[in-house]
Amino acid sequence: MTSWQLVRLVAGTLILLSLALGVPGSPIYVSTWWLAFTAFVGANLLQSALTKWCLMETIMRKLGARPGC
């Protein structure tokens, strides 16, 4: 997988996990404060789309993921 694919994989996983932990009807509900984490991930995706720079992608490349187009 390329670095941009890994970023989307991690972001999607974190969003789904934080929704599962933050929505009261979920079987693994903990607190609605987890929805703030969902907003944080979404804000970072928006920022990376506007600035064309993503910290998670930089981290993935340093961990050995190959750059993607």
TAHU-V92855 format. One record per residue. PSI is psi in whole degrees, 0 to 359 (none if undefined). Layout:
BEGIN
psi->(PSI:PSI)
END
This chain:
BEGIN
psi->(147:169:321:328:321:322:314:324:313:315:314:318:315:321:312:320:315:329:318:326:343:346:123:332:354:145:342:27:135:303:149:347:340:338:335:325:322:315:322:314:317:319:322:323:319:314:317:329:323:325:349:30:134:121:319:323:321:317:316:320:321:335:358:2:143:145:148:168:none)
END
